[in-house]
Amino acid sequence: KIELGGSSKTSIADALNTALAEAAKSSQHLEWFEVVDTRGHIENGAVGHYQVTLKVGFRIANS
């Protein structure tokens, strides 16, 4: 299990997908994720960007 973060100016879903895409570049066999924190940054009274922290589980190769 690894923990990582992602951010996006568009949406929480995009922040999540960005984090998973980055994790997939260096980790194999990703199996599941759990969102452990959701937050954001406020700019001029509106959402500036979304941030998520997630735990990602993976299986060991050949198991």
C-alpha positions as a printed Julia matrix, in Angstrom:
63×3 Matrix{Float64}:
   0.0     0.0     0.0
   1.3     3.46   -0.9
  -0.07    6.89   -0.1
   0.0     9.73   -2.59
  -1.66   12.98   -3.5
  -3.11   14.56   -6.59
  -4.49   17.95   -7.53
  -6.53   19.51  -10.3
  -8.08   22.83  -11.18
 -11.0    20.97  -12.78
 -12.49   18.45  -10.31
 -11.91   15.96   -7.51
 -12.24   13.13  -10.05
  -9.53   14.69  -12.21
  -7.25   15.08   -9.17
  -7.77   11.39   -8.4
  -7.1    10.31  -11.99
  -3.98   12.47  -12.15
  -2.59   10.84   -9.0
  -3.37    7.32  -10.26
  -1.82    8.03  -13.68
   1.38    9.22  -12.03
   1.47    6.18   -9.73
   1.02    3.86  -12.71
   4.19    5.26  -14.29
   6.38    3.78  -11.55
   4.25    1.06   -9.89
   2.74   -2.04  -11.46
  -0.32   -4.12  -10.62
  -2.33   -1.31   -9.02
  -5.54   -2.89   -7.69
  -7.57   -0.47   -5.55
  -7.62    2.99   -3.98
  -9.1     4.67   -0.93
  -9.58    8.43   -0.68
  -8.37    9.42    2.79
  -8.54   13.2     2.49
 -10.19   15.75    0.24
  -9.39   19.43    0.41
  -8.85   22.41   -1.84
  -7.48   25.87   -2.3
  -9.7    28.94   -2.42
  -9.01   31.77   -4.86
 -11.21   34.88   -4.95
 -14.04   33.16   -3.1
 -14.14   30.1    -5.39
 -12.36   26.77   -5.74
  -8.87   27.38   -7.09
  -7.94   23.73   -7.19
  -8.92   20.41   -5.65
  -6.55   18.17   -3.7
  -6.93   14.51   -2.74
  -4.84   12.12   -0.69
  -5.29    8.45   -1.43
  -3.98    5.08   -0.43
  -3.33    2.79   -3.37
  -3.03   -0.96   -3.03
  -1.12   -3.16   -5.42
  -0.34   -6.83   -5.67
   3.09   -8.34   -5.87
   3.92   -9.73   -9.32
   3.15  -13.44   -9.76
   0.97  -13.62   -6.65
